[in-house]
Amino acid sequence: MKKLCFLLLILPTLLNAQLFGSGKVITREFAFKDFDKVNIEDFDGHVEIEVGKSFSVKIEIDENLEPRLKVNKNNSENQLNIILEGNKNGRLYLEKTRIKIKISMPEAAVISHRGNTNVNVHGIMGRYFRLETSGNGDVFLSGSIDELDIKKSGNGEVKAQKLISKTAKVKSYGNGNVVVNSQITLQAHGTGNCSIIQAGTGKIDPMSGVIGNGDVRKI
């Protein structure tokens, strides 16, 4: 009976124990091609995506986390999926990981991101680009695009002042700010403490606004 009581007492601690990266890093390379969409879920680390280059996927990850790494391609959607299994909503309490994801691709139509990872996407170009991001990680975008579509939730920020677009649409929920650089128009809606900031010369649609303590404004 005493042992049972002891186990019940320490169970919450065990369930919430942090998982540390081992410090021993291994490198995995994948030969996936013909994708223009990338979905990254539940990592803690850094992501670099370079657009305008040939296909390449390289991941550095702590050896003890590598069995949780799942990489596949949805052929019907032309989407590359990179997932750290079992870490949805940060349930693994990752600490001191050395995860680095580096992807290059000729074109990017959609980048989806969930988690605490910081993401850098360089060289965006073409007619249309959409970012979907949730969590606490920040996203940095650069390049030139006709139509920009951003959907953000969580405390992370989107810094797209170096991504010049003709038009931009933003939906933002949470505390993180979004900065865009649109040359013609910006349509923006949000809830929470977030601000949506226009760094370009484009007009802000008069129906734009944020419900909460944030706002939509030019700088």
Residue, then its C-alpha position, 0 to 999 in steps of 0.5 A: m500500500k505504501k508503495l502504491c501511494f508513493l507511485l501515485l505521488i511521483l507519477p505527475t512528476l514522471l509524466n512531466a519530466q523533461l526530455f534532454g537531447s543526448g548531445k550526440v548528433i546524427t545526420r539524416e539525408f532524404a532523397f524526396k523530390d517534387f514537393d512544393k509544400v512543407n509541413i513541420e510539426d512539434f520540433d524544438g530547434h532551427v529550420e532553414i528553408e531555401v527556395g530556388k535551389s534543387f531538392s535537398v532535405k538534411i536533418e541533424i538530430d540528437e541520437n536519442l530523439e532520432p527514433r521519433l523522427k518521421v519523414n514522408k511525402n504526401n504524393s497527392e498533395n506534393q507535400l513533405n511532412i517532417i514530424l517529431e512523433g509524440n511531442k504534440n503540444g510540447r508533451l515531451y518537454l524537450e530541453k537542450t536539443r540540437i535539432k537542425i532541419k535544412i531544406s532546399m526546393p525550387e518553389a514553395a507554395v505552402i509552409s506549415h509549421r507547428g511548435n517552438t522551432n524558429v523558421n527561416v524561409h529565404g528566396i520566396m518567389g512566384r505568384y502565391f505563398r501561404l504560411e500557416t504557423s502555430g506555437n511559440g516559434d518565430v518565422f522569418l520570410s524573405g523574397s518577392i511574391d505576388e500574393l501573400d497569405i499568412k495564418k498565425s496562432g500562438n505566441g510566435e511572431v512572423k517577420a515578413q518585412k523582407l518578403i515584398s508582396k503585391t498583396a497580403k492577407v493576414k489572420s492572426y490569433g494570440n500574442g505574437n505580432v505579424v509584420v508584412n511588406s505589401q505594395i498594394t493592399l493589406q487585409a488583416h484580422g486578428t484576436g488577442n494581444c497581437s499587432i499586424i504591422q504594414a511595413g510597405t506602401g500598400k493601403i490597409d483595408p478599412m475593414s481590417g482590425v484586431i479584437g483585443n489589445g492589438d491593432v493593425r497599423k503602418i510603420 
